[in-house]
Every structure is written in C-alpha cells, then in structure tokens.
Amino acid sequence: MPLAAAFFDLDRTLMAGSSGMAWVRASYDAKLISRAQMLRWARDGLVFRLRGSTDEKTKAAMDQISDVLKGTSGRDLQRLGPQVLAGVLPRIYPEMLAEVHSHQDAGRPTFIVSAAGNDLVEMVAQVLGMEGGIGTRYELDGDGLFSGRLDGPFMYGEGKLEGIAGFAESHDIDLGESWAYSDSASDLPMLRAVGNAVVVNPDGALQEVARAEGWRIMHFEKLGRRLAIAGATLTAAAVGGGSALLARRRGRPPTRARRGRKR
C-alpha cells in the first residue's frame, strides 16, 4: 500500500525566519562572499522575516547566489554545514516539532522540502529525527566546483511541487493521503497537491486561500508584528550603517571610556 507522509517547508514554517541568514553569515566567515554582499543579503533577510518573499525576488536571489558562488569548491560549501546548523536549530518552533512527532507516532514519515540547499535540508532533517529532506541541488563540474547551474528543479513554487511529486513516485507515497505545511502562498502548488494542507503563521494571501478552502491554520508566532517591525528597522539601520561605522573607527585608538569598560 502507498504510504501517507508529511512534508514541511523550512523557512518561516519549521523555523522562525530564514535558514539563508545563517548560511550568509557562515559564507562570510569562510570568506566565500564579501562584506558588501553579506550586508545586502542580510537586509533582504529582514524583509523576508517580516513580509515573506515574491517570485521575482526569490529568482533574483537565486541568480545572485549562482553568480557569487560559481567556481567555489563543493567541499568548501559543505563545510559551512555545522555553523549553519548551529544558527538554524535554536529557531525551530517547538509547536512544529510536536507536529513532526505526531505524524511519526501515527506511522507517517516526515520530510523537509525547501528551496535551501539539499545538503543543509538533509542535515536539518537528520538532526530533527525526520525521515529525509528534499532541497535544491547544485551542479558541480568535473573538478568539484560549483558550475552556477542547478541539478534538478529549484524547490520553490511549481518547482517544489515537481520535486515532491517525483520523490513521492519513487518512494511509493500517496500525495492524496499526505500532509503539507507552509507559511507562504508561493507553496500553493504543493499544498493543493496533498489531501491535507496546513498553513503555519500564514501570509495574508495564503490565509485567505486557507479560509476559503477550509484548511487548518496554525497561529503561534510569539513576536508581535509591531515589535518585529521596530526591531527589524533598528537592525536594518545597524546593518546598513555598520560598514561605514567600522571604516570610521578603524585605526582609531580606543577611547578612555572604552578602556575603562574593558577593565
């Protein structure tokens, strides 16, 4: 008999915010991207945290990543894993981990499906005790360098549906009896492909669809929206001005006040 399974989006569904932010920081620390690029992607991450993303912005981000990382060693990218994981795990929602366990206790395998890199997605799934992960795969050339092309569908929108449909066929999973969880209207193709769609802290567009379709809606985001906007605004200002501030301070001796605080 075909299995029923449960598929979980990662960013803003299983976890608060974006796994991409942890990846950006790790890439900068490993000197794979410049400070300027890190700051640009950090600002984009703040917007994503509050408003989600659009198809155009997501495609643009993927193009930028491909351009920046083309020629990078696959081994170097793989070595980012532990640091990225350390940034992701504290942001996992306990409520969603309880959903994962509930499905497993009912005999349903659980999978993360995300636009994030496949290595990261599989690593997070393994640490959370899930049965697997389905992420975006990147092509490596004969020398083990990132070619700048994808090896399979980009796991976003219709590409995510293509990914889970192929996975379900090869693993004898019945999507009509399965569950899918997401926060964003971009995942409507995946949500409509399963028999049991659940929306998690949904964006406005997805919430409207969920209400019309009678889907289950989970609301548990603890951070108030006004507080989130205020905090993100302050953080954006700090990130945006950080480079100039450091440049002004670089080379200056510490002030007496700072020396006093150090002691």
SVG drawing of the C-alpha trace seen along z (x, -y; Angstrom):
<svg xmlns="http://www.w3.org/2000/svg" viewBox="-14 -59 59 61">
<polyline fill="none" stroke="black" stroke-width="0.4" points="0.0,0.0 1.3,-3.5 2.4,-5.5 0.9,-8.7 3.7,-11.2 4.0,-14.7 6.0,-17.4 7.3,-20.5 8.5,-23.7 11.6,-25.0 11.8,-28.8 9.1,-30.5 7.3,-27.2 9.5,-24.7 11.7,-27.6 11.4,-31.3 12.9,-33.4 15.2,-32.2 17.9,-29.5 19.5,-31.6 20.6,-34.1 22.7,-31.5 24.1,-30.5 25.0,-34.1 26.9,-34.5 28.8,-31.3 29.7,-32.1 31.1,-35.5 33.1,-33.9 34.5,-31.4 35.4,-34.3 33.2,-32.9 31.3,-36.2 32.2,-39.8 31.0,-42.0 29.0,-44.1 27.2,-41.0 26.6,-39.8 25.0,-43.2 22.8,-43.2 21.5,-39.7 21.1,-40.5 18.8,-43.3 16.9,-41.0 16.6,-38.5 15.0,-41.1 12.3,-41.9 11.7,-38.1 11.3,-37.8 8.5,-40.3 6.8,-40.0 8.0,-36.8 9.2,-36.9 7.9,-37.2 8.6,-35.0 10.7,-37.8 12.8,-38.4 13.4,-34.7 14.5,-34.2 16.8,-37.3 18.3,-35.9 19.0,-32.5 20.7,-34.3 22.9,-36.3 23.9,-33.2 24.7,-31.4 26.9,-34.3 28.7,-34.8 29.4,-31.1 30.3,-30.0 33.7,-28.3 33.5,-27.7 34.6,-24.3 31.7,-22.0 33.8,-20.9 34.0,-24.4 30.3,-24.8 29.7,-21.5 32.0,-22.7 29.6,-25.5 27.1,-22.9 27.9,-22.8 27.9,-26.6 24.7,-27.0 23.1,-24.2 24.0,-26.0 22.1,-29.0 19.1,-27.1 18.4,-24.7 17.6,-27.3 15.0,-28.8 13.0,-25.6 9.4,-26.1 8.5,-23.6 5.0,-23.5 6.2,-22.3 8.5,-19.7 5.4,-18.4 3.6,-18.1 6.5,-16.1 6.4,-13.7 2.6,-13.4 2.9,-12.2 5.7,-9.8 3.8,-8.4 0.9,-7.8 3.3,-5.9 3.7,-8.6 7.3,-9.5 8.2,-13.2 10.3,-15.2 11.5,-18.8 11.1,-20.3 12.8,-23.6 14.4,-26.0 17.5,-25.8 20.4,-23.7 19.8,-19.9 22.8,-19.2 21.5,-21.6 17.9,-20.4 19.0,-16.7 21.3,-17.7 18.5,-19.5 16.1,-16.7 18.6,-14.1 19.2,-16.1 15.5,-16.6 15.0,-12.8 12.9,-13.2 13.0,-10.6 14.6,-12.9 14.9,-16.2 14.3,-17.5 16.2,-20.6 17.7,-22.5 20.6,-20.6 23.6,-22.5 25.6,-21.1 29.3,-20.5 31.7,-20.3 34.3,-17.6 36.7,-19.4 34.2,-19.5 33.4,-23.3 30.0,-24.9 29.1,-25.4 26.5,-28.1 23.7,-25.8 21.1,-23.7 21.0,-19.9 17.2,-19.5 14.3,-21.7 14.6,-24.9 12.5,-23.9 10.1,-26.9 6.6,-27.3 5.9,-24.8 9.5,-23.5 8.7,-22.4 5.7,-20.5 7.8,-18.9 10.3,-17.8 7.8,-16.2 5.9,-14.6 9.0,-12.9 10.0,-12.0 6.6,-10.6 6.6,-8.4 10.0,-7.0 9.2,-6.3 5.6,-5.0 4.0,-7.9 0.3,-8.8 0.2,-12.6 -3.6,-12.4 -3.4,-10.9 -0.5,-13.1 0.0,-16.4 1.9,-19.5 2.8,-22.5 3.8,-26.0 3.6,-29.7 3.5,-31.2 1.2,-31.4 4.2,-30.5 3.7,-27.0 0.1,-26.7 1.1,-24.2 2.5,-21.8 -0.4,-22.5 -3.0,-21.8 -1.3,-18.5 -1.9,-16.8 -5.0,-15.7 -4.3,-17.6 -2.9,-21.1 -1.9,-23.0 -0.8,-26.7 1.5,-28.0 1.6,-31.6 0.5,-32.3 1.0,-35.5 -2.2,-37.4 -2.6,-35.8 -2.3,-32.2 -4.6,-32.9 -7.3,-34.0 -7.0,-30.8 -6.8,-28.6 -10.1,-30.1 -11.8,-29.6 -10.6,-26.0 -11.2,-25.1 -7.6,-24.2 -6.3,-24.1 -4.5,-27.3 -1.8,-27.3 -1.0,-30.6 1.7,-30.7 4.3,-33.3 5.3,-34.8 6.8,-38.0 4.2,-40.8 4.2,-42.3 4.8,-45.8 7.7,-44.7 9.1,-42.7 8.9,-45.8 10.5,-48.0 13.3,-45.5 13.9,-44.9 14.0,-48.6 16.7,-49.1 18.6,-46.1 18.4,-47.2 19.8,-50.6 22.6,-49.0 23.5,-46.6 23.3,-49.2 25.5,-51.6 27.8,-49.1 30.3,-49.1 30.7,-52.9 30.8,-53.0 33.6,-50.4 35.5,-52.2 35.4,-55.4 36.5,-53.7 39.2,-51.5 42.6,-52.7 41.4,-54.9 42.8,-54.2 40.2,-53.1 38.7,-55.9 39.3,-56.3 35.7,-55.3 36.1,-52.1 39.4,-51.2 37.6,-51.7 34.7,-49.5 37.2,-46.8 38.7,-46.7"/>
</svg>
